[in-house]
């Protein structure tokens, strides 16, 4: 039985929380996958909202790589990404609004399918409203 | 991808409908008028007879003026013709008669002659009037709008064809940051934190900045008055109908009872409006000044409050308030829900009087909690901070006045 390929994302030092201005670095791999089956790969560092309102989403950093005959994409070897995180918006869990940061990797295969991998991280430290009120 | 195909198909169908409609309208409206002007041959005709043709329409009979004329088109032709190229019918008989009255039917052989224009391809097609009916061209805006919306939607769908949401968002971000010459428009160190320009463009008398009120009571009152007048005017019209039925001795009890809740709501609106008017007129202006702006979590600021009026106050409270606001679509409606997420007492003063000409003034500290979420503004979601003054009044309606502030995040290492 063949395994479905999956995108694996790791942050350097296995960190999951960062402060504004910190450097977010990590790498991603797709396994198991044939070397010549990838058409393009997109890596985004982004935030999006969740909650009562319609979703807002913005990309802080975006990279795209298209495969060509000279330089095929082989994601069996880890690919690096590095970015300096912005001052805002910070990760937040409110009553109506939740704001999440993540690294999202989208792999476009030659057969028209897409693979998606996502890893969340926290930007800043905003305590919960209950805790803030208690303080 | 399926969504993109469906979206593109939808816009393409809209565009095709618009194109089809425009072509049909041009062929039916524009081309005949153009041909009369440029291809039809002018000659003279005699009117032998005239009549009004009647045919049934959707909203009653339609009337079309018809004239029997004699003219020479390489040979003498006698035929019945409509007045113009469109064979137009009108629901107004008088209008059709007025057209016919322009032409006299001679009693003798030598009567008046009128100019007419015939189609050289079919000499039996003849008209007695030329001209462009510009009013009809207005209808071209209908297929025109279909074409514009369809083409715009299709272009949008094609531009985004096969592109991920992240790629589109990255493109939007690049476009938002540059002007049409390609130069950078903004160098925002705090993305998605609203600008604080509105708050810092008014200097204070005691402290650095005077905070603007979040919403002017004048506009709120005007809106309330408009709603009050519209509602009560509609209800009054219905009440008049019901009252007349009672005066005639044929009372409409169903209508009368049906109107009772609407009348009560109208009275409620009037009471609410006068209450708000009392608050706006009777309670003097509230001024709030702040020592610095924008705010930062964990920092302390001085606030200066001035409250005018001639008031007996049970309690005057000042709060630091954070509200979340979420906008969402529900069917075809767009709704916005706002919820208070955080409230911190800043100042309170109980049981005191304010005399006219002697405003109450107080200066106190505002401590912004460390770790508080910064102000945030995106298309559908917002986090707003404000300093709120609430007055619990003796023998007078209570009041609430809100002053917007912007809370920035703690500076990151990029700022240091």
Interface residues (C-beta under 8 A of the other chain):
Chain A: X19 X20 X21 X22 X42 X44 X46 X49 X51 X52 X53 X54 X55 X56 X57 X58 X59 X60 X62 X64 X84 X85 X86 X87 X88 X89 X90 X92 X94 X95 X96 X97 X99 X104 X106 X112 X124 X125 X126 X127 X129 X132 X133 X135
Chain B: X1 X164 X165 X166 X167 X169 X170 X173 X189 X190 X191 X192 X193 X324 X325 X326 X327 X328 X329 X337 X339 X341 X342 X343 X344 X369 X370 X371 X372 X373 X374 X376 X378 X379 X380 X381 X383 X408 X409 X410 X411 X412 X413 X414 X415 X416
